[in-house]
Amino acid sequence: MSKQVKQFHQMISQNPTLVEKLKSASDRENFVELTVQLGAEYGYSFTPTEVEAYINRNMLILMRQFS
């Protein structure tokens, strides 16, 4: 798992605007794509596969935060 994904998650946890953007994702695939895109905009570099792995390992935390 990419440390970049974890760092990005920690950063967005402090940014309600980004949380709302991610909440607007229509499905998991869109959520992953949006995460990669927003990560790149903020200087992070990770792949959709790394985001998927992070989601799989942190499902309960993410469900509470983004649902």
N, C-alpha and C positions, 0 to 999 in steps of 0.2 A: 504494500500500500504506500502510496506517495505521501511524504510528509507535507508536500505542498497542498494536498487536498485537506488534510487535517488543519493546517495553518489557515487556509481559506475559510473553512468552516468556523474556526474560532473567530476570525475577523468578521464574518457576516453575522455571527451571533450578537455582535455589538452594533450592528447596523440595521435598524428596522426597515429602511428603504430597500435594502437588498433582500431581506427576508421576504418582504411583500412581493418583490419581483419573482423570487423563486416559488412562492406560493401560487403565483399565477400560471405556473406550468400546467399544461393540460393533461399530461400523463408522465409516467416515469421516464420515457425516452426523451421527452421534451425537457424534463427537469435536468437530466444528465447533460443534454446539449446546452441548456441555459447556464448550468454550473460551469461547464468548460469555457463558454463564451465570457461570462462575467469574471471568472478567474483570470483569463487572459487580459481582460480590460484593467484588472488591478495588479498585474505583474506576476501572476502565478502561472505555472506551466504544468498541466497534467492532462491525461487522456481520458476519454469516456470510460475506458476499461478500469482505470484507477478510481474514477468516481463511482462506478458500479461496485467495485470491491469495498470502497468506504461505506457505501450505502448498506451493503450486505452485512458488514460488521457492526454497523451503528444504527440499525433499523429503528429501534424503539426511541432513541434520542431524536432522530430525524423526524419520525412520525409525529412526535409531540410538538416539535418546533415548526414544522411546515404544513400541518393540517389544521 
